[in-house]
Amino acid sequence: MHPSFALLFLVNLHNEVLLLKRTNTPFCNQCYSLPGGKIEPGEPATKTIIREANNSIGITIDPNDLKFAHVMHRKCNEPEFFSCIFKADKWTGIAENKEPERHDDMKWFALDKLPENIVPAHLHAIKQIQQNKVYSEHGWDIYCNK
């Protein structure tokens, strides 16, 4: 079975999205990405994103505050997989980089001024969410190697 991922589209009151810059990674090293991670066997995607939000950026999200935003069927150098993207309108705690060995920067970016060095599929997902599209496919017709 191929892994699937849960990602968090976290937007603050200034209409900025939180992104982490990947470091020491084999894929898209030094690119910004949405917080998230691999869905573990037997773990629902909602629990994954709650766990990852706490582990990666130190915030706590109540399951009732999670909203489904998008699902992307993705293929890029590895077996195909799905990324489930959730939004949270509320959370507790102040976001901070809890995994400096995996992310060497964390910033809030205006949705209309995203960095150039962003994981292409995550940029695609953000744009799809902004257009209220709940499903997309990415990487099926291109070769991704960053």
C-alpha positions as CSV (number, residue, x, y, z in Angstrom):
1,M,0.0,0.0,0.0
2,H,1.3,3.5,-0.9
3,P,1.5,6.1,1.9
4,S,-1.0,8.9,2.1
5,F,-0.5,12.3,3.7
6,A,-2.4,14.8,5.7
7,L,-1.6,18.5,5.3
8,L,-2.7,21.6,7.1
9,F,-3.8,24.8,5.4
10,L,-3.5,27.2,8.3
11,V,-4.5,30.8,7.7
12,N,-4.3,33.5,10.2
13,L,-6.4,36.7,10.7
14,H,-4.1,38.6,8.3
15,N,-4.9,36.1,5.4
16,E,-1.5,34.6,5.6
17,V,-0.7,30.8,5.3
18,L,1.8,29.1,7.5
19,L,4.7,27.3,5.6
20,L,7.7,25.4,6.8
21,K,11.0,25.2,4.9
22,R,12.2,21.7,4.4
23,T,15.8,20.8,5.3
24,N,17.8,17.6,5.2
25,T,15.2,16.0,3.1
26,P,15.5,13.9,-0.1
27,F,12.5,15.6,-1.7
28,C,12.1,19.3,-2.3
29,N,14.9,20.2,0.1
30,Q,14.9,24.0,0.9
31,C,11.4,24.4,-0.4
32,Y,8.5,25.7,1.7
33,S,5.6,23.3,2.4
34,L,2.4,23.0,4.3
35,P,2.7,21.4,7.7
36,G,1.7,17.8,7.8
37,G,2.9,14.3,7.5
38,K,2.3,10.7,6.6
39,I,-0.9,9.0,7.7
40,E,0.1,6.0,9.8
41,P,-1.5,2.6,9.3
42,G,-4.8,2.5,11.2
43,E,-4.8,6.2,11.8
44,P,-7.6,8.5,10.4
45,A,-6.4,11.5,8.5
46,T,-7.9,13.9,11.0
47,K,-5.9,12.4,13.8
48,T,-2.8,12.6,11.7
49,I,-3.1,16.3,11.1
50,I,-3.9,16.9,14.8
51,R,-0.8,14.9,15.7
52,E,1.4,16.6,13.1
53,A,0.2,20.1,14.0
54,N,1.2,19.5,17.6
55,N,4.5,17.8,16.8
56,S,5.6,20.1,14.0
57,I,4.3,23.5,15.0
58,G,3.2,23.1,18.6
59,I,-0.4,24.0,18.3
60,T,-3.5,22.0,19.4
61,I,-6.5,21.7,17.2
62,D,-9.8,20.4,18.5
63,P,-11.2,17.8,16.0
64,N,-14.4,19.9,15.8
65,D,-12.5,22.8,14.5
66,L,-11.0,20.9,11.5
67,K,-12.6,21.3,8.2
68,F,-11.9,19.3,5.0
69,A,-10.5,21.6,2.3
70,H,-9.1,19.5,-0.5
71,V,-7.8,16.1,-1.6
72,M,-5.1,15.7,-4.2
73,H,-4.2,12.5,-6.1
74,R,-0.5,12.9,-6.6
75,K,2.3,11.3,-8.5
76,C,5.9,12.5,-8.5
77,N,8.9,10.2,-8.8
78,E,7.4,7.8,-6.2
79,P,4.3,5.7,-6.2
80,E,1.0,7.6,-6.5
81,F,-0.6,8.8,-3.3
82,F,-3.3,11.0,-1.8
83,S,-2.9,14.1,0.2
84,C,-5.8,15.2,2.3
85,I,-5.7,18.9,3.2
86,F,-7.6,20.3,6.2
87,K,-8.2,23.8,7.4
88,A,-8.6,24.9,11.0
89,D,-10.3,28.2,12.0
90,K,-9.3,27.9,15.6
91,W,-6.4,26.4,17.5
92,T,-4.6,26.9,20.8
93,G,-1.0,27.7,21.3
94,I,1.4,29.9,19.3
95,A,2.8,28.3,16.2
96,E,6.6,27.7,16.4
97,N,9.0,25.4,14.6
98,K,9.2,22.3,16.8
99,E,11.3,20.3,14.4
100,P,14.4,22.4,13.4
101,E,16.2,19.3,12.2
102,R,13.5,18.9,9.5
103,H,12.5,22.5,8.9
104,D,15.0,25.4,9.1
105,D,12.4,28.1,8.7
106,M,8.8,28.8,9.4
107,K,6.9,31.9,8.2
108,W,3.4,33.2,7.6
109,F,3.1,34.3,3.9
110,A,0.4,36.4,2.4
111,L,-1.7,34.2,0.1
112,D,-1.0,36.5,-2.8
113,K,2.8,36.6,-2.1
114,L,3.9,33.0,-1.7
115,P,7.6,32.1,-1.9
116,E,9.1,30.9,-5.2
117,N,10.7,28.0,-3.5
118,I,7.5,26.1,-2.5
119,V,6.8,22.5,-3.1
120,P,5.0,22.6,-6.5
121,A,2.2,20.3,-5.4
122,H,1.6,22.3,-2.2
123,L,1.3,25.5,-4.3
124,H,-1.1,23.7,-6.6
125,A,-3.2,22.6,-3.6
126,I,-3.3,26.2,-2.1
127,K,-4.5,27.5,-5.5
128,Q,-7.1,24.8,-5.7
129,I,-8.4,25.6,-2.2
130,Q,-8.5,29.3,-3.0
131,Q,-10.8,28.4,-6.0
132,N,-13.0,26.2,-3.7
133,K,-12.0,23.1,-5.6
134,V,-12.1,20.0,-3.4
135,Y,-10.3,17.5,-5.7
136,S,-7.4,17.8,-8.0
137,E,-4.6,15.7,-9.6
138,H,-0.9,16.7,-9.7
139,G,2.2,15.4,-11.3
140,W,0.7,12.8,-13.6
141,D,1.9,14.6,-16.7
142,I,5.2,16.0,-15.4
143,Y,8.4,14.7,-14.0
144,C,9.1,16.2,-10.6
145,N,12.6,16.0,-9.3
146,K,13.6,18.7,-6.8
